[in-house]
């Protein structure tokens, strides 16, 4: 039986060897799913992390079509996260996340599916997820909300969450450009 393709959004983040880790994740997604829709890459300050030291993150979202069910896709994302061994620092007051991949949406699914809460439970809490979606797909209605990504962004933006676009090149193409007015 041939399943129909479903469009999904995935959040990507890294605060260790950021360019290499994000590129590695994009390579894996592209190899597995083909064409990607990719947001700007943002340098963001940590949100909700309670340790003494934590480097800034690079965050973005990517969209693509998949035949995988949410649980299968999440397992794939977690396997990409873990493909590169990384030793935790001895100093536990430092937070390091080499790569974090989260399924944000899977088609119009809303609620718990395959053990995942869809859409992403922290969508309204994390500007580094909501802002790129509002830029890439402003008019798209968000599953479970009667609002578009742009409308949610206008209502739920957190000015205290510092974000700025950074220059980022992937596979020889510039996918993100920094705003000189933000520097």
SVG drawing of the C-alpha trace seen along z (x, -y; Angstrom):
<svg xmlns="http://www.w3.org/2000/svg" viewBox="-10 -49 46 51">
<polyline fill="none" stroke="black" stroke-width="0.4" points="0.0,0.0 1.4,-3.4 1.0,-6.1 0.3,-9.7 3.0,-12.3 2.5,-14.6 4.2,-18.0 5.9,-18.6 8.0,-21.2 11.0,-20.4 12.9,-22.7 16.7,-22.4 19.1,-23.8 22.7,-23.6 25.0,-25.4 28.1,-23.4 30.0,-23.4 26.8,-25.0 27.6,-25.4 28.8,-21.8 26.0,-20.3 23.2,-22.2 24.8,-21.4 25.0,-17.7 21.3,-17.7 20.2,-19.5 22.3,-16.9 20.5,-14.0 17.1,-15.6 17.8,-16.3 19.2,-12.8 16.1,-11.2 13.3,-13.5 14.6,-15.5 13.7,-19.2 13.7,-21.2 12.1,-24.6 14.6,-26.2 14.2,-29.3 16.9,-31.9 19.3,-30.7 19.0,-32.6 21.5,-33.1 19.4,-32.9 20.0,-33.2 19.1,-30.1 15.5,-29.9 14.6,-28.1 18.0,-26.6 19.0,-26.7 22.8,-26.3 25.6,-28.8 26.9,-28.8 25.3,-28.1 26.5,-29.3 24.1,-30.9 22.2,-28.6 21.7,-28.5 18.1,-27.7 16.0,-27.3 13.1,-25.4 12.9,-23.1 9.9,-21.8 9.6,-18.7 7.2,-16.0 7.4,-12.5 5.8,-9.1 6.8,-8.4 4.4,-8.4 5.1,-10.8 6.7,-8.2 8.9,-6.9 9.9,-10.4 10.7,-11.3 12.8,-8.2 14.7,-9.2 15.2,-12.7 16.6,-11.3 18.9,-9.0 20.3,-12.0 20.8,-13.8 22.8,-10.9 25.0,-10.0 27.9,-12.0 29.2,-11.1 29.8,-14.0 31.3,-13.8 29.6,-15.9 31.8,-18.5 33.2,-17.6 31.9,-20.9 28.1,-20.3 27.4,-24.0 27.9,-24.2 25.0,-23.2 25.9,-21.8 23.5,-20.6 25.3,-19.4 22.0,-19.0 18.3,-19.1 15.7,-18.2 12.0,-18.4 8.9,-17.6 6.8,-20.8 3.9,-19.7 3.0,-16.7 0.3,-17.6 -2.9,-18.8 -2.4,-16.4 -3.4,-17.8 -3.2,-16.1 -1.2,-13.0 -0.1,-10.8 2.5,-8.0 3.3,-9.4 4.1,-12.9 2.1,-16.0 1.4,-17.8 1.8,-20.5 5.0,-21.0 4.0,-21.7 6.4,-24.7 5.4,-26.4 4.1,-29.5 6.9,-29.6 9.9,-29.5 10.3,-32.4 13.1,-30.5 10.4,-28.1 7.4,-30.4 9.2,-33.4 10.7,-31.3 7.4,-29.7 5.7,-33.1 8.3,-34.2 8.2,-31.0 4.4,-30.3 2.6,-33.4 -0.8,-32.5 -0.8,-28.8 -3.3,-27.8 -1.6,-26.1 -3.2,-22.7 -5.3,-23.1 -5.4,-26.8 -7.8,-28.9 -4.9,-31.3 -2.1,-31.5 1.6,-31.4 1.8,-35.1 -1.2,-35.8 0.3,-33.6 3.6,-35.4 1.9,-38.8 0.2,-37.6 2.8,-35.5 6.2,-37.0 8.6,-37.4 10.7,-40.6 13.0,-39.4 14.0,-36.4 17.0,-37.7 17.3,-36.5 19.3,-37.7 19.8,-36.2 23.3,-35.0 25.2,-34.3 24.9,-30.6 25.9,-28.7 24.9,-25.1 25.9,-23.0 27.5,-26.0 24.3,-28.2 23.8,-31.0 20.5,-30.1 20.7,-32.9 22.0,-36.4 22.7,-38.5 21.0,-41.9 23.8,-44.5 21.4,-46.7 21.2,-44.0 25.0,-43.9"/>
</svg>
